Amino acid sequence: MIPPRLTMEKLNITQWAEEDRPREKLMRLGAEALTNAELLAILIGSGSPEETAVELMKRVLGDCNNNLNTLGKKSISELTDARYKGLGPAKAITILAACELGKRRQSEKAEERQRMDSAEAIYEYMRPKMQDLATEQAWVLLLNQNFKLIKTVRISSGGISETSVDVRVVLREALLCNATVVALCHNHPSNNPRPSGDDDRITQRLQKACETMRIYMLDHLVITDSDYYSYMENGKLDR
């Protein structure tokens, strides 16, 4: 029989309910939902037979007045004091390395996301990825509401004259990264940028699906080595 929650920390972490384990909790709720002790417990991995990693890190933090800056100033010898059974040099080094990374992150500017609000900007970004391909590939650019790039995803790779585009895959990728704007791109190895009837049909299906999910379809580009065709620029997207 599992002891009450008040004594749970005396158990090995693998005996906890899954929702209480730090790693599982992070996967389910995100890193921001974890306490400092839980995050540090993930780094050290294990405690000792007497206490779990979380309980051990609570004691260490308590001796640092629960201040991460104070923790980062500790030496390896201080963190491996006999009071902290289960915390050896390797774990102490891991903690101090994490503190140093946090400090360095604060001193760096946030990476500026590229703005993809025009067909030309999309083409210049995607051409290096697609210009020498021998077969057709389809990629989706996932953007935020300010048309800043979140990420690009290759969604299909096909033959010489066509590739399939699954609308569900595009929407899934958009929803997974909270994108509110999408742009579809595919290449023509023939170097003829004119879209085919199949290109028109997939564009219509994707735009209709995006409207249902309240996602804005910015454009569909057909890309070649030296040119492109934009559905937006040619007025072939319903606005």
C-alpha positions as CSV (number, residue, x, y, z in Angstrom):
1,M,0.0,0.0,0.0
2,I,1.4,3.4,-1.0
3,P,2.0,5.7,2.0
4,P,0.1,9.1,2.2
5,R,1.4,12.0,0.0
6,L,3.0,13.6,3.1
7,T,5.6,10.8,3.2
8,M,5.9,10.4,-0.6
9,E,9.4,12.0,-0.7
10,K,10.7,9.1,1.4
11,L,10.0,6.8,-1.5
12,N,12.2,6.3,-4.5
13,I,11.1,8.5,-7.3
14,T,10.2,5.5,-9.4
15,Q,7.6,4.6,-6.8
16,W,5.8,7.9,-7.0
17,A,2.6,8.4,-8.9
18,E,3.6,9.2,-12.5
19,E,2.1,12.7,-12.3
20,D,4.5,13.5,-9.3
21,R,7.7,12.5,-11.0
22,P,9.8,15.5,-12.1
23,R,10.6,14.3,-15.6
24,E,7.0,13.2,-16.3
25,K,5.7,16.4,-14.8
26,L,7.9,18.5,-17.1
27,M,6.7,16.5,-20.2
28,R,3.1,16.9,-19.2
29,L,3.0,20.5,-17.9
30,G,6.2,22.2,-19.1
31,A,9.3,23.2,-17.3
32,E,7.6,26.3,-15.8
33,A,5.4,24.1,-13.6
34,L,8.3,22.6,-11.7
35,T,9.9,23.9,-8.6
36,N,13.6,24.7,-8.5
37,A,14.2,21.6,-6.4
38,E,12.4,19.5,-9.0
39,L,14.3,21.0,-11.9
40,L,17.6,20.4,-10.1
41,A,16.5,16.8,-9.2
42,I,16.2,16.1,-13.0
43,L,19.8,17.3,-13.4
44,I,21.3,15.0,-10.7
45,G,19.0,12.1,-11.5
46,S,19.1,10.4,-8.1
47,G,19.5,11.1,-4.4
48,S,20.5,8.5,-1.8
49,P,18.8,5.5,-0.1
50,E,17.7,7.9,2.6
51,E,16.1,10.6,0.4
52,T,15.1,11.3,-3.1
53,A,16.8,13.7,-5.5
54,V,14.0,16.2,-4.9
55,E,14.3,16.1,-1.1
56,L,18.1,16.3,-1.4
57,M,17.9,19.4,-3.6
58,K,15.4,21.0,-1.3
59,R,18.0,20.7,1.5
60,V,20.7,22.1,-0.6
61,L,18.5,25.1,-1.7
62,G,17.5,25.6,1.9
63,D,21.1,26.1,2.8
64,C,21.3,28.7,0.0
65,N,18.3,30.6,1.3
66,N,16.4,29.2,-1.7
67,N,18.4,31.5,-4.0
68,L,19.7,30.1,-7.2
69,N,22.3,32.9,-7.4
70,T,23.7,31.7,-4.1
71,L,23.7,28.1,-5.3
72,G,25.7,29.1,-8.4
73,K,28.4,30.6,-6.2
74,K,29.0,27.3,-4.3
75,S,32.2,25.4,-4.9
76,I,32.3,21.7,-5.8
77,S,33.7,20.9,-2.4
78,E,30.8,22.8,-0.7
79,L,28.2,20.9,-2.8
80,T,29.9,17.5,-2.0
81,D,29.9,18.1,1.7
82,A,29.1,15.0,3.8
83,R,25.8,16.6,4.7
84,Y,24.6,16.0,1.1
85,K,24.9,12.3,0.9
86,G,24.3,11.2,-2.7
87,L,25.7,14.4,-4.2
88,G,29.1,13.6,-5.6
89,P,31.5,15.6,-7.8
90,A,29.8,14.7,-11.1
91,K,26.4,15.9,-9.9
92,A,27.9,19.0,-8.3
93,I,29.6,19.8,-11.7
94,T,26.3,19.3,-13.5
95,I,24.5,21.8,-11.1
96,L,27.2,24.4,-11.5
97,A,27.3,24.0,-15.3
98,A,23.5,24.6,-15.3
99,C,23.8,27.7,-13.2
100,E,26.5,29.0,-15.5
101,L,24.4,28.4,-18.6
102,G,21.5,30.3,-16.9
103,K,23.9,33.2,-16.2
104,R,25.2,33.3,-19.8
105,R,21.6,33.1,-21.1
106,Q,20.7,36.3,-19.2
107,S,23.6,38.1,-20.8
108,E,22.7,37.2,-24.4
109,K,20.1,38.9,-26.5
110,A,17.1,36.9,-27.6
111,E,17.5,35.5,-31.2
112,E,15.6,37.6,-33.7
113,R,13.1,35.6,-35.7
114,Q,13.1,36.2,-39.4
115,R,10.1,38.1,-40.8
116,M,8.4,36.2,-43.7
117,D,5.6,38.6,-44.8
118,S,6.3,38.5,-48.5
119,A,6.7,36.0,-51.3
120,E,10.2,37.3,-52.0
121,A,11.3,36.9,-48.3
122,I,10.0,33.3,-48.3
123,Y,11.7,32.5,-51.6
124,E,15.0,33.9,-50.5
125,Y,14.8,31.8,-47.4
126,M,13.7,28.6,-49.0
127,R,15.7,28.6,-52.2
128,P,18.9,27.3,-50.7
129,K,17.0,24.3,-49.2
130,M,15.2,23.5,-52.5
131,Q,17.1,24.7,-55.5
132,D,19.2,21.6,-56.3
133,L,16.6,18.9,-55.4
134,A,16.1,16.2,-58.1
135,T,12.6,15.4,-56.8
136,E,9.7,17.4,-55.5
137,Q,9.5,18.3,-51.8
138,A,6.8,20.2,-49.9
139,W,7.7,22.4,-46.9
140,V,5.5,24.4,-44.6
141,L,6.7,27.6,-42.9
142,L,5.1,28.1,-39.5
143,L,4.8,31.7,-38.4
144,N,3.4,33.7,-35.5
145,Q,0.9,36.5,-35.8
146,N,3.6,39.0,-36.7
147,F,4.8,36.8,-39.6
148,K,8.0,35.9,-37.7
149,L,9.3,32.4,-38.5
150,I,8.8,29.8,-35.8
151,K,10.2,26.9,-37.8
152,T,10.1,25.1,-41.2
153,V,9.0,21.5,-41.6
154,R,9.4,19.2,-44.6
155,I,6.0,17.5,-44.9
156,S,6.5,15.3,-48.0
157,S,9.0,14.2,-50.6
158,G,7.9,12.7,-53.9
159,G,8.8,12.0,-57.5
160,I,10.1,14.1,-60.4
161,S,6.8,15.6,-61.3
162,E,4.7,15.6,-58.1
163,T,4.6,15.3,-54.3
164,S,1.6,14.7,-52.0
165,V,0.6,17.2,-49.4
166,D,-1.5,16.0,-46.5
167,V,-3.5,18.9,-45.2
168,R,-3.8,17.2,-41.8
169,V,0.0,17.1,-41.4
170,V,0.2,20.8,-42.1
171,L,-2.4,21.6,-39.5
172,R,-0.9,19.3,-36.9
173,E,2.5,21.0,-37.2
174,A,0.9,24.4,-37.0
175,L,-1.1,23.5,-33.9
176,L,1.9,21.8,-32.2
177,C,4.0,25.0,-32.3
178,N,1.0,27.5,-31.8
179,A,1.5,28.9,-35.3
180,T,-1.2,31.3,-36.5
181,V,0.1,31.8,-40.0
182,V,1.3,29.2,-42.5
183,A,3.0,29.3,-45.9
184,L,3.3,26.3,-48.2
185,C,6.3,25.8,-50.5
186,H,7.2,23.1,-53.0
187,N,9.7,22.9,-55.8
188,H,9.5,22.1,-59.5
189,P,12.7,20.2,-60.6
190,S,11.7,21.0,-64.2
191,N,12.5,24.7,-63.4
192,N,9.1,25.7,-64.7
193,P,7.4,27.7,-61.9
194,R,3.9,27.6,-63.3
195,P,1.6,25.7,-61.0
196,S,-0.3,22.6,-62.1
197,G,-4.0,21.8,-61.6
198,D,-3.0,19.6,-58.6
199,D,-1.1,22.5,-57.1
200,D,-4.3,24.7,-57.4
201,R,-6.4,22.0,-55.8
202,I,-4.1,21.5,-52.8
203,T,-3.9,25.2,-52.3
204,Q,-7.7,25.5,-52.2
205,R,-8.0,22.5,-49.8
206,L,-5.3,23.9,-47.5
207,Q,-6.8,27.4,-47.4
208,K,-10.2,26.0,-46.6
209,A,-8.8,23.8,-43.8
210,C,-6.8,26.7,-42.4
211,E,-10.0,28.9,-42.3
212,T,-11.8,26.2,-40.3
213,M,-9.0,26.2,-37.7
214,R,-8.6,30.0,-37.7
215,I,-5.1,29.8,-39.2
216,Y,-4.1,32.4,-41.8
217,M,-2.7,30.9,-45.0
218,L,-0.2,33.5,-46.2
219,D,0.9,32.0,-49.5
220,H,1.8,28.9,-51.6
221,L,5.1,29.2,-53.5
222,V,6.3,27.1,-56.4
223,I,10.1,27.4,-56.2
224,T,12.7,26.8,-58.9
225,D,16.4,27.4,-59.1
226,S,16.0,31.0,-60.4
227,D,12.3,31.9,-60.0
228,Y,9.1,31.4,-58.1
229,Y,5.4,31.5,-58.5
230,S,3.3,33.0,-55.7
231,Y,-0.4,32.3,-55.3
232,M,-0.7,35.5,-53.1
233,E,1.0,37.8,-55.6
234,N,-1.1,36.4,-58.5
235,G,-4.3,36.9,-56.6
236,K,-5.2,33.2,-56.4
237,L,-5.9,33.1,-52.7
238,D,-9.3,34.0,-51.4
239,R,-9.1,37.1,-49.2
